[in-house]
C-alpha cells in the first residue's frame, strides 16, 4: 500500500483497519482516491478479510471531502479523470462484500460524509467541534444524484431534502439524532468501539449478510453503473462553468481567511 493509506490486517480476526493519512486533512485528491481504491481492491480479493474499519490518522479530521484543487482551474480532461476516480471509490465501498465500519474520528464534510455513508455502520467521536454532512450547496455546487441517493438510503427522504438544500453540517449529537451516524463515543474510544462492533457483525454468516446488503444497495448502485459516462459528462460540464469556478475560488479564499 501507499504511504497515504496504511492498512493493518489482523489474520486472526479477519479484520483490516484502513488508516487514511493524507496530510493535512485527507482531502480526496485523484492520487489519494486511486491509492484508497487499490488498497480496498486488494482487501476485497483476499477472502480471509471479512471486515474493514476505515479511520483517519489526521488529527480532528476524518476527511475534508473531495479535493477542491482537483476541480478548480483544471482542464476538462483532468476533471473527467478525477470524477471517474470519485465514482470508482463510491462503487467499490458501497458495493463491498466486506463488513465496513467508519470510525469517524473527526470532521467529515461532503465527500468525507459520503465515504462514511458507504459503510455499513458509523461510529463518531463525541466532540461538538466536529461536524458531518453534505454541505455542497454552501460551495455553490450540487451533490450528484448518487450522493443524494446514498443519503436518502441512510436518513430518509425528508431529512435529505432539507439537509441538501441548506448544505447542513451536523454536530455529532444532531447526526446521531437523524441517524446519519449510528453511535457516539468518546474520542479515544472510536477505534476500539469499531472493533467491538465488528465482532457482532462477524457473527452473521457472510453469504446471508452479503446477499442482504446487495439486495438493499443494488438498485442504487445500478443507477450509477448504467449512467457512468453521462454522469462524468454532466460533472465536467457543470464544474468547468465560469460561474461555478468563481464560487469554488471564493470558497477556497474563505477557507484561507478563516485560518488567518
Ligand atoms: N480540498 C482542498 N483543500 C482543502 C480542503 C478540500 N476539500 N479542505 C481543506 N483544505 C485545505 C485548506 O485550504 C488548508 O490549506 P492551506 O493550509 O493551504 O491554507 C488546509 O487544507 C487545512 O485546512 P484547515 O486549515 O481548514 O483545517 P482545519 O483543521 O481548521 O479544518 C476542515 C478542517 C473542517 C475539514 C476544513 O478544512 C473544511 O471545512 N474544509 C472544507 C471542506 C469542504 O467543504 N469540502 C467540500 C469539498 S466538495 C465535495 O466533497 C463534494 C463535491 C461534489 C461535486 C459535485 C459537483 C457537481
Boltz pocket constraint, residues with backbone or C-beta under 6 A from the ligand:
constraints:
  - pocket:
      binder: B
      contacts: [[A, 24], [A, 25], [A, 27], [A, 59], [A, 60], [A, 61], [A, 63], [A, 64], [A, 65], [A, 66], [A, 67], [A, 68], [A, 69], [A, 107], [A, 109], [A, 110], [A, 111], [A, 112], [A, 135], [A, 136], [A, 139], [A, 141], [A, 142], [A, 143], [A, 144], [A, 235], [A, 238], [A, 239], [A, 252], [A, 255], [A, 256], [A, 259]]
      max_distance: 6.0
